[in-house]
Amino acid sequence: MTAPIAAAAARGYGRNYLPFAYPALAITAMVIVFPWLFTLFMSAHEWKIGSPREFVGFANYVKLAGDPRFLESIGHTLWFTLLSVVLPIAFGTGAALVFNERFPLRGFCRAVFILPMMATPVAVALVWKMMFHPQLGVLNYILTSVGLPPSLWHTSIDTVIPTLVMVEVWHWTPLVMLIVLGGLAAAPTEPYESARLDGANAWQMFRYITLPLIMPFVVLAVVIRTIDALKAFDTIFVISEGGPGTASETINIYLYLQAFAFYNIGYASAIVVVFFVLIIVLAMVLLWLRQKSKWS
């Protein structure tokens, strides 16, 4: 430590900068800490809007454990999240490998490919909902034109979640492509030159060179897509509203209904807390897999 710095530290100049951090800390406390503390407080109460608040302790959490509709929503959320992560990762990685090659109009094709992610989720959902219409939708027109039977799409219990996943894949595969394409652009060329000299084929170069090099970027895309899929609300609500029945009712949809349709604020707060714990658990699993596989 130089003499001027030591003298400044001795005079306590460093403490003079602490007041500048107080506004940021206060804002953080107001927008993050306080809402969570208030949510925990409300989850311990039975409260409907317009009725007096009553302390019930852990009764809301006990009720959640025996609520078949909530347990069903967890299954829908996990199934929707799994499909909405695996498929865009697979298609986005494949698209990145294609767009990493040199061919005519490559820049134009890249620009067209990333256009879906520029639209807002509500706009995307509205367009796809019109396309899914059983009688007037263009998708059923295409199916019948090639001799296939029309589909019920989002109006059938069996196809509603795959239909919603189709929209997610179309919307967010370009994001995965951009992330993986960044990894391919940063990859060194020397290993490929050595592999060609050794007689390696295209699959061997992908398996033993390309995939390990882009794996950190793939893991990053998995984390981002998992977070996005878990908190997905706009697309599901606009297209199916959790229906038919409760066939596509995820935790977010069930939470929305409890809070803003049934006005069970205390019960909805308990759902928020449980959902937050679920997200933390999934995040820890992803971090554990990342460390175990040494993808850093």
Protein Blocks (a to p, Z undefined) as FASTA:
>chain_A
ZZklmmmmmnommmmmmmmmmmmmmmmmmmmmmmmmmmmmmmmpccdehiacddehjmmm
mmmmmmmklmmmmmmmmmmmmmmmmmmmmmmmmmmmmmmpccehklmmmmmmmmmmmpcf
klmmmmmmmmmpmklpmklmmmmmnopacdekjmpfklmmmmmmmmmmmmmmmmmmmmmm
mmmmmpcfklmmmmmmnopafklmmmmmmmmmmmmmmmmmmmmmmmmmmmgmklmmmmnn
opahjlmccfklmmmmmmmmnopaklmmmmmmmmmmmmmmmmmmmmmmmmmnopZZ
